[in-house]
């Protein structure tokens, strides 16, 4: 076999597969159909965005590891996946994906066995799930499983942390270069061009989520919208940026005020955002629950008179992700019981949108959970960013 484009040792892949098989045994599963590309990448290095059309991987408790891909994805599989049993699922008006999967399972002697299936993923449409369920009815016992591999991925290995740190370094550089061009009169498209130019020159990956850059009214948009415009005087410019390195992501967020007139409300909102970020980062410790992080965020905003700006989420974990989003569970929301552990990574965003005045402010950084203080891997200014 030719040298593969993989980013972890075979020993690390083997250890991950063993952990998954052990969990499958605890659930009394004989095999598992994977449709989540993040899990396939974590287990084998398989690197493709073809999951959005079709692709699955089977892992069995007896050591089986088989991949079923469209012919268009064979190149990616042979380039990046350590899986040696790769089979094709041709595209045809007469092909039936569910029957192709059943044929795969039949060859692996899964008839009458307990086969798990992932459903919490962009890689499996409801239609295909229903077809698979129908095709396997009375043939094997199809079990909808929880998202347990994602949970295994929450605590990162040393190599994964190295990639997250590298993504943070790339993002910090790209953010600083982007901030240099932000001023009244700048075309928003030039902001994107500057950001992506820096990202690619530093060997970063396209972020899995399109970074929402906006000014004026669109500065309040927390998702990407089309049509670029020029930044004005006395404007607000939101930059929510993310970068990947070997698909491992880091993110940050800040707002630029162009001046020359600066609204005092903007400055107050910035001060509260910084206070909330500092408060949240102070409790990013092993043993803290994700719900407690949210409580700290909400209480800081409320104690500073910004109760109307409280969102239902103030961040989420970050790891190796694919489009359409860089967000992964657990999201930081009320009463989330997930307990922080060393070597997890979280992006925490303190966003204040005042829809009455149309003003926006935010600061956000990413951290790695350590035994002590969190390791901050993306950085935004703690003082207001004012141009002109």
N, C-alpha and C positions, 0 to 999 in steps of 0.2 A: 504493500500500500504506500502511495506517495505521501510525502509529509503533509499533514493537515494544517489548516489555518485555525488552530485552537489556541485559547488564551489561558488555559489551566492545564495542570499536569494530568496525566491519565489516572494517577493515584487519587487526585482530588475528585475526578469524575466517578471513579469506582466507589469512593467513600460516600458520595452523594447518592449513588444508585443503591448502595446497601441500606442507607437510612430510609429511602423510599420503600424498599422491599420489606424492611422490618415493620414499617408503619402499615403496609398492606397486609402483612401477616396478622398484625394486631386487629385489623378490620376484617379478617377472614376472607380476604380477596385472593383469587388465583391470578388475576391480571388486571391491568388498568389501561384504558384508552386515554391518551393525552391529546388535548387539542390546544393547550396554552403554549404559545411559542416561548415564553419566558421560562417555562419548566423544561421544555425540550433543550433549550440553550444551556440551562443549568446542569442538565444531566448528560448532555452529549456534545455541546458546542454548536449544535445545528443553528445556522444563521441564515434566515430567509424571511422575507415579508410575504411569501406565498401562502402563509396560513390564512390570509384574508379571503382566499378562494377555496382551498381545500388542502388538508394535510393532517395526518395523525401519526402517533407513535404508540407502540404497545410495549409495556414493560411487565414481565411476569415474575412471580415469586420464585420460579425455578430457574431463573437466570436469563429468560428470553428478553431480547431487546430488538424490536423490529420497527422499521419506519415505512410508512406508506405515503408516497408523494406523487404529485403530478409530474409528467415528464419534464415540464419546464423547470422543476425544482431539483432535478437530478444533479445538475452542476453544483448547486449550493450544498447539497447533501454530501457529495464526494469531496467538496472543497473544505467543509467545516465540521462535519459530524463524525464522531468516533463510532457511530452505529455501523456495523458491518453488514447487517441484513436490511438492505434498502430495496423496497419493491415499488413498482409504479402503478398508479391508478390512472389509466388513460382517460382523456376527455372525448366524449362522444355523446351524440343524441341518445344513444342506446345504453350508455353506461349508467349504472346506478351506484352512487357512492355508498349507500348502506349495504348493498350486496357485495361491493368490493371489500368493505370492512368485515362482513360476515365470512367471506372467503378467506381473508387473512386470519381471522380467529379460528376458522376450521382447520387451516394448515398448522396452527399452533395447538390443536387439540383442546380447544376451549369449550366444546359442546358440553352442556350440562354443568359447566363451572360457574363460579361467581366472578363476573367481570365488572370492574368499576368503570365509570365514565365521568369525565370532567364536564361540568355544565357552566361553571362561572368563568367564562372566557369568551373573548371576541372570536376565537377560532372555531366555534361551533354555533351554527345558526339554529334557532328553534325548529325550522323545517327539517334540517338534517337530523337533529336529535329525535324528532318524531319518527322519521323514516328508519333510523337505526333501531329505535325501540320496537317498531313494528316488525322489522326484519329479524330481530333476535328473540321475539316473543316465542315462548315455549321451546326455545333452542338452547339458551343459556340464561342464567339469572343476571340481568343487567342491574347494577347498583349505582345510583347517583351518589357520588362521594363528595365530601366537603373539600374545601380548597387547602388540603393539608400540605401539599408540596410548597405552596406559597408561604405557609407558616414555617416550614423548614428553612426557607430561604431568608427569613427575616434577620437572623443573626448571620453576619457576613464573615467569610474566611479572610485571612490576612491578604490574600491576592485580590479578593473582591474589594476590600477596603483600599488597597493601593489604587485600584481603578477609579473608585469613587473620589479619592483625594486628587487624582490626576484630572478628573472631570472638573473638580472644584478649581484647580489651578487654571485650567483652560478658560473656565467661565469668568473667573476674576479678571483675566487679561482681556477677554473679549468685551466684558462689561466696561472696563476702563477705556478701551478704545472707542466704544460706542458713545460713552459719556462725553468724549472729546468733541464729537461732531454735533451734539445736541445743543441747539440754540435757536432763537427765533429766526425763522427763514429756512431752517433745515427741512428738507423733504423727508418724510417718514421712510420712504424707500431707501434713502441713503443710510438711514440708521440700520435697517435690515442688512443692507449690503456690507456695511462696516462690520457688523456683528458676525455674519456668516463668513466673510473673508478671514477674519481672525480665527474663527472656529476651525475652518478647514486647514488653514496654514499650520495650526497646532495639532493636527491629526485628531481632531475631535469628531464625534459622530453627530449627525443631524439629531436634534432633540426630538423625542417621540411625540411631543406636543408642540404645535406651532406657537412660538412665543408671542403673546399679545402685547404689541407695542402700540400705544395710542396717545393722542393729545386732545386737548379740548374735551368735548363730550365723550369721545371714545376712550379717554383716559380712565373712565369708570368701568369699561368693559373688561371682564376677567377672562374672556375668550377671544380668540382671533376673529376679526371681521375684515372683509375685503374693502378695497379702495384706500389708497394712500393720499395724504394731504400734507400741506406745509405747516410747520409749527409757527405759532403767532407770538407776538409780545404778550407778556402777562399770562402766559400759558402754563399748563401742567402736562407733563409727559410721563406716562407710566411705562416702565420697562420691567416686565416679568420675563426673565431669561432662563434658559436651561441648556445644558450641554451634556453630551454623552461621551464616554471613553470606553471602548469595548462594550458599548451599550449601557454601561453603568452611569447613572445620571446624578447631576447636581444642579441646583437651581438657586436663584436669588431674585430679589425684587426691590425696586426703589422708584421714587418719583422725582423728576427734575422740574424746578420752577424757573421760568425764563425771565421773569421781571420785565422792565425795571420796577414795576409795582408788585409788592408781595403782600398777599392777603394774610392778615394776622390769624385768621382761622386756619389757614394752611399750616402755619408755624405751630399752632396748638395741636393740630392733628398729628403733625410729625413728632412732637414731643411725647404724645400719648403712645404712638406707634413704637417709638424707641423704648419707652418704659415697659410696654407689654412684651416686646422681644427680649429685653433684659430679664424680665421676671420669668418668662417661659424658659429661657436658656438656663436660668439658675436652678431649675428643678429637673433638667434633663439628666437624670441619674438612674442607675439600675434600681428597680423596685418601685419607681413612680409608675402610675398607670397612665395610659393615654388620656383617659377621662380627666385626670388631675391636671394634665397639661392644659386641656381646654378650660377647666375651671379657673386656672390662673390667668389665662388670656381674658376670659369674660370678666372676671372680677376686676382686673386692672382697667379695662375699658369703662366698666360701670362706675368705679370709684373716681374716675376722671371725667364723669359726665358724658361719656360717649356710648351709653347703652343702646342708642338707636343704630349704632354702627356695628353692633355685635353680629358676626356671621355664625352659621351653624357648624362651620369647619374652620380650623386655623392651621392646617398643615396635614402632612401625611408622610409615610415612609418613602424612601427612594432606593432604587436598585437598578437591575438590568431590565429595561422595559422597551416595548415596541409601540408604534402608533396604534391607536389614535391618541394615547395619553401617556404622560410620564407619572401620573398619580397611581399609587398602589395602596391597597389596604394594609394596615389599618389607617383610616382617616382619623384625624384628631377631632373628635366630636364628643358631646356630652355623654358621660357614663361609660365610655368605651373601656372595657375591662382589661385590655391587653397590657401586660406589664413590660416595661422597658428592661432590656438586657444589654450587657456590654456588647459592643460591636454591631448594634443596630444603627441605622442612619435615618434621621428625620429632617424634613424641610418644614420650618415653621414660618408662617406668613401672618403679619399683623397689618390688615387692610382696613382702612377707614374710608368708606364712601358716604359722603353727605349728599344725599339725593335732593335735599331741599335747596342747597346752594349750588349743587353741581360740582363740588370740590372733592378731590380724591387725594389720599396719601397712603403710603405703604412702606414698610421695611420688612425684609425677609432674608433669612440665611439658612444654610444647611449645616447640620452637626452630626458627628459620630459619637455615639454613647460610649463612654469609657468608664473605668472604675471610679474616677473622680469627676472633675469638671469636664463638660463636653468639649470635644475637639471641633472647633468651628472651621469648616472647610470652604465656605463661600463668604464673602465679606462685602457689606455695603456701608457707605458713610453713616455715622451716627449724627452728624450735623446736617442741617438742611442743604440740599444741593441746589444752589441758585446760580443761574447763568445771566449774563447781561447786567 
